[in-house]
Amino acid sequence: MTTTTTAVLVPLLPFLGAVAGLLLGRRAPGFVRPLAVLPTVAAAVLAVVVACRQGGGTGAGEAIDAATRLTPTGSVPIDLALHLDGFAVLVAVLVGVVASCVQLYSTAYLRDDPRYPSYAALVSLFTSAMLLVVYSGDLMVLLVGWEIMGICSYFLVGHYWETEAARAASLKAFLVTKLGDVPFLIGILALAADAGTFRINGILTAVTSGDIAHPTLIALLLLAGVAGKSAQFPLHTWLPDAMAGPTPVSALIHAATMVAAGVYFIARLLPLFAASTAALVVLAVMAAVTMVGSALAALAQDDIKRVLAYSTVGQLGYMTGALAVGDRDAAVFHLITHGAFKALLFLGAGVIIHAAGTNSLAAMARTGGLAKRIPDAYWTMTVALLALAAIPPFSGFFSKEAVLGAAEHAAGGHAAGIPGAAGWTVLVAGLLTALLTAGYATRLWLLAFHGKGAEAPSHGREPAAMNAVLWVLAIPALGLGLAAWKLPDWFDGRSLTPTLTTSVLGTGAALVGALLTYAAWRRTAALAARTPMGAVAADPDASPAVSEEEAIASHEAVYGHIASAPDPADPGRLLLGPLHRHAAAGFHLDAVYHVLFVRPVRAAARLAHFLDREVVDTYVRGAATAPGLLGTAVRRAQTGNVQTYLGALLAGSVVLAVAAVLVATGA
């Protein structure tokens, strides 16, 4: 089997598994789990085979291309094209491995869910769409996978559609991402019009030869779509709310699919963005605001999944920051390491929620024994949090330092065509975010695993499938940093090894953030002991607001809103001070959008409703009533009396004669 044929099977197998799962879900439920897991695992294995055959090479010269004309359009042709370079094959391996882990984890996590067949099929379709984006060499085919992911995310985030939060989150995710997709589509069409092709290789050739007439405009249009899909400021607000979906879905969306698609897209078309200094500066500012703002918000969140969601937004900011300084090697390297440890964090959070019966960190801080009860999650999440905080020798350290090193290189004016302002912006924001990231990672670890108080009620032993997946993902979270010496052979040949300056500054910032958080936690420990407990451990005999099973499914606090109430003993409150309230609300960006967009749209809808009801409907009712009234009047005049008719005729003739005389006299 050729490499091209094998590559075609990689996105095709999950797609076929999704179709078969939907068709057989009700008729043969015993086949649902095998059809969910086996095609995805097979796709992951084939992705590894394609990566090995591709061989790494040194840049695009070693890429494998294959194409066939999909359809004649009469203008710009559309090709079903594959482009397999080092970036594509390694990202495909990441997608396949994470998706396989998610499918295996879901067989246990959602084992009693009656909607599991449709869920598993949508996850497979989601995986297939992302793999299509990764392997595609044609922008229109890439757009197909791009949009399918958006549709799948709508259904997966809204899996628990019985809850208002899930319905609102799924609709918000769909609308916000589609808001970015409109200029994204316009940008693709404008780019193809200038280049004369949708093929990515042809577009890059046109960029090199200077045939793109409006690179800045096109780059900014494309950035809007990337900001929506990859949850970058100001279109990032949908991602924290998407936590209303099942935890495995969060792991898939946040680690390997959808949010990674925007970063990967810019990496593929980076020469286009590099052709516009303005686009790079905008990208750098967007990355800096995203990094710092999301890290502050993560430090103030009580929901463990929202902490990780804001963390994802910030780490994506690192990737876009690397792209803003012209280093796609560092961006994709961080994308790969982040995919491993963030999937581990979300799946580990699912185990914690299952064990604690709540997703509130305030509730977990008032319960004890979680670390001993779920040792697999404890140790693997410790590894993942160390990787997230960029502590050496964990994988996140090497990839984050690669980003900071690239920013330092650009800030010093050593990167050709990259403005120094972009480098300094990314470097300063990256160092500040490193401090904040270590802070919220330490806070999560302390509150989740080192709470003080009685043990939470047991919800049973976690299934082996869930724990096994954690250890599988812990391996790359721990050891993927070693790829820093090998990946340049797969990518563009730039060194990814840490530099001394950024390593010292970045690691120092991380250690300072961790120590400050630990000191704040120790300081508030006494206060936490005196604070009335409103969480699971507060009153074991109290009646839950929802059942334990419902809480685990919907991620609501078992004992109602009191379990997730603001905790005065939270070290995040001490660290942020008066900023905590604003950070916890995401700096009120949703409220701003509500004022700027939601209220005007609702007002316009009310006006349209009023005009429709009071003007249009009045006209319609009048159009029906007037003929009726006229008919009634005419009907009463029809008496059947000949003398009456002759009298009316005579009177009318007299009136007409008088009118004629008056008119003639006036003339």
N, C-alpha and C positions, 0 to 999 in steps of 0.2 A: 504494500500500500504506500503510495507516494505521500510526501509531506503535505501537499495541497489537499489530497483526499482526506487525510487524517484531520487536517485543520477544519475542513468542512463539517466533519462529524462532531467536532467539539461543541458548537452551538446547536447542532441539529439533534443530538441525543436528548438533552434536556427538553427541547421542544416536543419531541415525540413522546417523551415521558409525561409531559403536561397534558397532551391530547389524550393519551391512553388513560391517564388518571382520571380525567374528567368523564370519559366515556364509561369507564368501569367502576367509578366510585360507588355507585349504588348497586349495580348488578353483581359485582364481585369485590366486596370490600377487603377481602384478604389480599388482593393484589395491590392495594393502594400504597402501602408502605414500601414494598419492593420497587414499585414504579416510581416512587419519589426518590429513593436512595440510590438504586443501582444505576440508572442513566446518568445521574449527576456525578457519581463516583467514577463511572466509566469516562465521562467527559473530562474529569480532572486528570485521570491517568493519561488520556490521549493528549491533553494539554502539556503534560510533562514530556511525553514522547515528542511532540512538536517542538518544544523548547530545546530538547536535547539534539534533535535533528537540525534545528536552525543553527545551533552551534555557537551562538554568541556573536562572533565576528567583532568588528570594530566599526560600528556605525551603520548608516543606511546602505552603504555599498554592498553589504552582505545580506540585505533584506531579500526575502522571497516574495515575489509578486505573481499573482495569477488573476485573470479577469475574463469575463464573458459579457457581451452586450446584453443587458437585461431587456431593454425595450427601445425602439427608435422613438425619439421625441420630436424630431423635426428641427430641433435647435441644439441645446446642450445635451449630449447623450448621457444615459445612466447605465453604469456598469455594475455587475455583481462581481466586485473585486475583493481580493484578499491582499493584505499587506502584513507580512510577518517579519518584524525586526525584533531586536532584543527587548525593546519596551513592550511590544505587543505580546510576545510569548510569555514573558515573566508575569505580566499583569493577568493574563489568562490563567496561568497556574494559580495565582492568588485567588482569583474569582472561583475557580473550580474547587480548590481546597476548602475555602471558607463556606461555599455553598454546600459542599458535601457534609461538612461539620454541622451546619445549620439544619440540614435535612435529617441527619441522624439524631441530633439533639431534639428536634421537633417530634420525632416518633415517640419520645418519652414525655416531653413537656406538654404535648397536646394529645396524649393518648386517649383521653376521654372526651375530646371535643367532637361533637357530631359534624362539624364543618371542616374537619381535618382534610378530607379528600380534595375539596376545592382549594383549601389553603396550600396543600402540598403541590397541587398543579400550578397555582399562581407563583409559588416560589421557584418551581422549575422553569416556568415561562420567564420570570424575572431574570433568572440566571442565564437563560438562552439569549435574552435581549442584551444583557451586558456583554456577553461573549461576542455577540454580533458587533457591538460597538467597538470592542477591542480589536477584532480581526479585520474590520471593514477597511477597504482602501478607497471607498467612494462615499462622499458626504451624504448623498441622499439615502443610501442604504444604512449608513450610520444613523441618520435621522430616524429611520424606522425603529431601530433598536432603542434609541433615545426616547421616543414617544411611547413605546410599549412599556418601558420601565415606569414612566409616569402613570400610565393606566394601572399597572400592577400595584404600584405603591398606593394608589387610591383604595383599592380593594383590600390590600393587606393591612394598611394602617387602620382601616375601618372594619377589621375582622370582628371585633366585639361591637357590632353595630347597635346592640341593645343599649349601650351607654352613650350619653350625650357627648362625652369627651371624645370618644372614638369617631363618631359621626362628624363632629366639628373639625377634628384634626385631619381626617381624610380629605374633607372638602377643602380645608385650608391648604394642605400640601398640594392638592391638584391645582387650585387656582393660582397659588403663588408661583409654582414651577411653570405653569402655562403662561403666566404673565411674562416671565423671562423668555419663554420659548417663541413668542411672537417676534420680537426683534432678532432672536437667534435665527429663525427661518429667513427673515428678510436679509440678514447678513450672509447666510449661505447662498441665497439666490444672487445677491449682488457680487459675491466673491466668484461664483461660477460664471456670471456674465462677463466679468473682467478677464478671468482666466480662460474661459471657453471650455471648461470641463469641471465635472464634479470630482474627478479623481484627485486624491490628496497629493500624489506625486506630481501630477500636472500643475496643481495649484502652487506647490512649493517651487517648481521650476519657473512659473510665472512671477512669483515673488522675487526670486533671485535675479530674473532678467528685468525687473522693474515694470512689468505689465499691469500691475494692480494700480488702478487710477486713484482709489480712495482708501488707502490702507488704514488710516486712523478711524474713519467712519465705520468701516467694516469690522475692525477689531473691537470697537466699542459696542457695536450691535451684538457681536458674538459674546462679548463679556457679559451682557445682560442675561443671556441664556445660561452661561456658566455660573453666574451668581445665583440664579434660581436653582439650578440642579445641584450645585455643590454647596449650597447654603452659605453664601458669602454675603457680607453686609452690602446692601440693606435688605436682601431677600432671604435672610437666614431664619426668619422667625417661624417658619413651618417645621423646622427640624426638631426643636425641643418638644413641640406639641405632638409630633409623630410618635412619641413614647406611649401614646394610648394604645398602640398596636401590640401584638405579642412580642415578648422579648427576643425570640429568634429572628423575627422580622427586623427588629432594631439592629441586631448584630449584622444582618445581611446588608441592610441599607447603609449603615454607618461605616462598615468595614471595607466591603469589596465591590459594591454596586452603587449605582445611582449617584451618590455624592462624589464618588471617585471618578465618575464619567466626565465631569466638567474639567477636572485637573488633567485627566488623560487627553482630553480634546485639545486643550491649550498646548500640552507637551507635543502633540502631533503637529500642530500648526504654529509652533513657537516662532519660526522665521517671519511669519506674517505679523505677529505682535511686535517682534523686535524691529520691524521696519517702521514702527511708529513710536517715537519717544513719548508722546502724550499718552498712548495706550499703556506703556510700561509704567509711567508715573501713576496713572489711575489704578492700575493693577496693584502697584506697591502700596498705595494709600488704602485701597480696599482691603488688602491683606493685613496691613497694620491695624486698622480699626477692628477688623474681624478678630484678630488674634487677641488683642488686649481686652476688648469688650466682652468677648465670650469667656475668657479666663476669669474676669471679674464676676461675671454672672454665674459661672460654675462654682465659684467659691461661696456663693450665697444660696445655692439651691438645697432644698431638703430632700427632694425625690432623688434617689440614687440613680435612676435612669436619666433624669434631666441633667444631673451633674455630668454624666458620660456624654449626653447629647451636646451640651455646650462645649465639652472637651473636643468632640469631633469637629465642631465648627472651628475651634481654635487651631487644631492640627491641620485642617484643610487650609487655614490661613498661612501656616508655614509652607505648605506646598505651593500655593499661589504666590507667596513671597519669593520662593526659589525661582519660579517662572518669571517673576518681575525683574529679577536680576540676571536673567538669561541662562539659568542652569537647570535644564530639564532633567539631567541625571539625578541631581539632588532631590528634585521634586518627586520623581517616580520612585526613587529609593525610599523616601519617607512614606510615600503612598503604600509601598509594599510592606514595610515594617509596621506602619500604623494599622494596616488591614489585619495583620496577625494579632497584635496585642489588643486592638479595640474589639475585635470579634471575641477574644477571650474575656475581656472585661464585661461585655454585655451578656455573654452566656453565663459567666460567673455570677453576674448580678441576678440572673434568673434563678440560680441555685440559692442565692442569699434570700431573695424574695420568697421562695418556696419554703425555706427554713424558718424565716422570721415571721411570715404571714403578713408582711407589710413592706412597702418600698420607701418608707419614711426613715431617713437617717436619724432624726430626733427620737423615733421610737426604738431604733436599733441601739442608740447610745444608752438607753435605759434598760437594756436587756443584756444578759451575760451568756457566755458559753457558746456563742456562734462559732468561734474559731475552732473549738474542740468538736462541735457537732458536725461541721462540714469542713474537715481538714483539706480535702481536695480543692475546694473553692478557695480556701484561705491561702494555701501556698501558691496556687497558680495565679490568683489575683494579685498576690504580693509581687510575683514576677512581672505581671502585666503593668501594675502601677509603677514599679521601678523603671520599666521601659518607657512608660508614658512620661515620667518625670525626667527622663534622659539621664539616668544615673549609670555610669559605666560599671560593668561591661555589657549592659543590656542593649538590645537592638535599637531602641529609641535614641540612645545616646549617639550612636554613629550616624543615623540618618538626620537627626536634628542638627548635629554639629556640621554635617555636610551643607545644610541649608545656611547656617550661620557663617560658615566659611565662605560660601558663595557670596553672601551679602557683604562680608568684609572685603572680599576681592573686588566687588563692584564699587563699594564705598571708597576704596583707595584709588579708583580710576583705572584699574587694571583690566576691566572687562570692556572690550571694544563695543561701542554702540550702546552701552548701558549707562543711563544718567547716574551720576554719583548720588543725587538726591534719592533715587530709588533704593540704592544700596544702603545708605544711612537710615532711611525710613524702616526698611526691613530688619536691619541689624539691631537698632534700638528697640523696636517693638518685639523682636524675637527674644532678646535678652530679658526684657520685662516680662514677657509671657512665660519664659522658662521659670522665673521665680514664682509666678502665680500658679503655673501648672503643678509644680512640686507642692505648692501649698494646698490646692484642692485635692490632689492625689493623696497627700498625707492625711488630710481631714477625712476623706472618704474611708481610708484604711482604719483610722483610729475610731471613728464613730461606728463603722459597720462591724468591726471585729473585736473591739476592746471596750465595749459598753460596760457600764456598772449597773448591777441589779440582778433581779431574779431571771432565770432562764425563761425564754418565750415558750409557749406550748409547742410541742413537737407536732409536725405535720407529716411525719413518716420519713423514711430514708429516701434519699435522692436516687433515682434510677441510675444504673451503671452506665447507660448510654450517655447521660448528661455529664457524669464525672469523667468518662473516658475522653470525650471531646475536649474537655478543658486541658488535659495533659497533652493531647495532640497539638493544640495551639500554643501551649507553653514552650514547646521546643523552638519554633521560629521566633517567638517573643524573646527568648533568651539568647539564641545563637545566630539570628539572622544578621547581626552586626558584622559577623565575620565576612559577609559578602561584600563589605566595603572595598576589599582588595581585589575581588573578582569581577564585580559588576561593571567597572569601566570597560572590560572586554566585551560586554554585552551591549553597552550603551555607546556614548560618543567618545569614550576614551579619557574623559576628565577624571582627575583623581577625586575619590570620595573619602579618603582617609582624613581623620580629624586634624585640624591645625591647632597649634599650641595655644594661640591667643584665644580663639573662640572656645576651645575646650575648657580652658581655665575659667573664662568669664561665664560660659554657659553652665558648667558644673557648679561653679561657685554660687551663681544665682539660684540654681536648683537646691543646693544645700541650705542656703539662707532661707528660702521659702519653706523648706521642710522643717527646719529648726524653729522658725517663727511660729509655724502652725502647731508644732508639738508643744512649744512653750505656752501658747494660748490655750491649748487643750488642757494642759496641766493646771493652768490658772483657773479654768472654768470647771475643773473636776469637782471641787468642793461645792460650787454653786449648783452643779448638776445633781449632786446628792441631796440637796435641800429643795430642789424644784419639784413640785407635785408632778407625779408621773401620769401622763395622759395617754400612754402608749400601750402596747400589748401587755407589758409586764406590770402595768399599774394596778389593774384589778382583774386577775385571771377569771373571776367569777362573774364579771360583768357581761351583759348581753352584747354581742358584737353588732355593729351597725350593718354589716353584711357578713355573709358566710365566708369561711376561710377559703373555700374553693373559688367563690366569686372574687374575693380579694386578690388571690393569686392570678386569676384570669384577667381581671380588669386593672390590677395594681392600685386599688383603693386601699386606704388604711383600714384594717380590720375593725378598729374601734372608733371609726368615724373621723370627722375633721380634726378632732382634738389631737389625734396621733401625728398629724402633719402641721400642727400649729407652730408659729414661730417659737423657737427655743432660745431663751435668753442665755443658756449655757453653751450655745454653739460657738466654737472658736472662730468660725467665719464672721460672726457678728462683732467679735472683739477686734479682728484684724481689719475689717472694712469700716467699722464705725458707722457714721451717718450715711455712708454710701451703700450700706448693706440693703436697705429697703429698696433702693432704686435698682441695684444689681439683681436682687431676687426677682424683680418684675421685668427683667430684661431691658432695663433702662427705658421702660414704658414705650418701646417702639411700637408695640401692638396698639397702644392707646393713641399714639400719633397717627398710625395708619387708620385707626377707627375714625378719627376726626377728619383726616384729609380725604379718605376714600369711602369708608363705609357710610358715614353720615350723608355725604352728598349723593351717593348712589341711592340710599334709602329715600332721601328727600325727592330725588328725581322719580323714583318708583311711586312714591305717594302722589306726586304731581301727575304722573301718567295715569295713575288709578283714578284721580279726581277728574281729569279731563275725559277719560274713557267713560266714567260713570255719569258725570254731570253734563258733559257737552255732547260726546258722541252718542251715548245712550239716549239723551234727551232728543237729539235729532232723529234717531231711529224710532223712538216712541212717537215723536211728532209726525214723522212720515207715515206711520201707521194710523194715527188718530185722526189727522186732518182729512184724509179721504172718507173716513167713517162719518165725521161730522158733516162734511159736504154732502155725502149720500143721504144722511138723515134729513138735511134741509131740503134737498131736491125731492126726496120721497114725499115729504109733507105737501109740497106744491102739486103733486100729481093726485088731484081730487077726483078726476073722471068727469067733472062738470064742464060742458062745452061753453056755457056762458062765461064761466070764470076764465077759461083759456082765452076767449075772444076779448074779454075786458082787459086782461093782462097784455094781449097783443096790441090793443088799441092804446093803452097807456104807454107802452113802450114806444109805439110809433110817434106819439105826441112828444115824448121826451126827446127822441132822436131828432124830430123836426125842430123843436126849440133849440137844441144844441147846434143844429146846422145853421139856423138863423143867427144865433149868437156868434158863431165862428165867422160867418160871412160878413156880419156887421163889423166885427173886430178887424178883419182883413181890410 
